Amino acid sequence: MSAFAEILANGSFWVAVLRIATPLILGTLGVLWCERAGVLNLGIEGIMVAGAFTGWLAVYLGAPLWVGVIVAAATGAALGLLHALLTVGLALSQHVTGLGITLLATAASYYGYRVAFPKVNTPPTIVPFAAMDWLPLPVLSQQTAPTLLALLLVPFSWWLLQRTPAGLAVRMVGENPQAAEGQGIPVVATRTAAIAAGSALMGVAGSFLTLSAFNAFFFNMVNGRGWICVALVVFASWRPGKALVGALLFAFFDALQLRLQQAGGATLPYQAYLMLPYALSILALVLVARKAAYPQALMKPYRKGER
């Protein structure tokens, strides 16, 4: 049996795929909600860092794990409201504002960590979420509860967007805010709510890293996952179901490269394996993005009364 076949036949490989995919699923859904409302949120990288830090710090100070998740969601929502104030309320550049949010949230998190732990060299640890070994499904039983939450949020997001008046309002303000305004939909309030909800999911995505995948907060732990989520939304054509597929696909390549490094020895430099998930994801993105139907009002500032 080849090394590749052995990897695929190993159950622990698929456990790793789902674990790696979890923050990507949550983050991609968060970006999707923002962009469906017509707003690009490049603050996701910083929001994930802030969610990872505040959620972990709350648990470290004695809060239950789920309270830590809620704190991370609240942190993300607060940063999302700031983004909405600047991009929706003041119609500032969504690109510049998003990057500013990333820099602000990242720097504030690192500063907060240094203030809280000025003389600590090794990151303090917490007791993270335990595996759901009570589930009968082999792969899922080795995951933690936030992974199950992420999976359930995919059909919930689809239902909310496609089958509810609130989802219709979000889609309308992302496609044609002037027409939505004519129908009596409050465009500013709808976009603001969508950005806050999406940013809350980004915060939860960050908290997964500190409360489930690891048991501590350390610098650079988000490591570009936010930017991957932005690309995955395009791959998914702004659909929750395809967002799940895209997150799993990237996680598959990422888990595969880790095991190929172990199995390949010194045949190839390790940088070639590190490049694998990104190169294959870019290829998939190029093939799919040509046919992607993006929200027509995406990145277009809205000013009430303008036509």
Phi, psi and omega in degrees: 000133181290163180299322180296315180294324178296321178297313182293332181278352182272123181298328181295334177297315182288331173297316179295321179301312181292324178294316179294326184286336189303306179296332177291321178298311181297314180294320180294319176298322178297314178297320181300316180297318179296314185285330174298333177272000175096012184237124174279128181242090177278007175279001186302321182299313179290324179296321177295319177298314180296319178295320178298318183287309185293321178296316179294318181296321179299317179291321179299326180278001173118358180284151174298160184300317181292330174295322175300320177296318179295319177299318178297319178296318179295321177298314178298317180297320179297316177293325176296320177296322176297316178298318180295320179302318184280322186267325180266310182291316183256356177057037177279170182300126180290326179295307184295317180297317180298315178295324177295320177297319179299313180295317180297310184293320180295311181296319180295322179294314179295321178295316178299321178296316181292326178290318181289327183228072186290333186241025183256125177267322178261127182302132175298153184244162175233175172267111186280181175301141178271158178294149180273066185289356177278348179282144180280348182277125188303309183287315183291331182292342178262006177263174178257169185301321178300332176293317177298320177300316180299317180294321180289332180290340180294302177295329178296318179295319177299313180298317182295320181285322189261341189235008182232153176300324179297317178295321177297320179296318179298315180294324180293317181290340176275339180262312183209087184296331179293318177294322177297320178298321179294334178271005177087012179276125178288102188296313183297314181295320181293315178296319180298316180296319180294320179294318179296317180295315179296320180291328175298320177295324176297319177298319178295322177301318178293321181294334178300324183295321184267336184257348181229302183292320178233182178234021182207165175252131175217157185297147176064021181286333178290320167053047174083003180299327179298318180293325176298319180298321178299318179291323181294331178295320177294316177303322184278357183055034177062036178238131184301320181297315178289334175296321176298315179299316180297318179296318179293324180295312179297317179298324177299312180295322181293313178295325180294317182294327178297318181282330176292326175300318181289324184274336187275348181062224182259018182299316179236151175296148185296337179297329179295322179288322179297327182285337189306306183297325181287318180296314180291326178292321177297319178299314179297321180295318180297319182292327185267325190296335181299326183261005183288132178262097185278156176302130189293334181262012181298129179070009177261120181296146180248131175233124186303131177092345180282149178238000000 
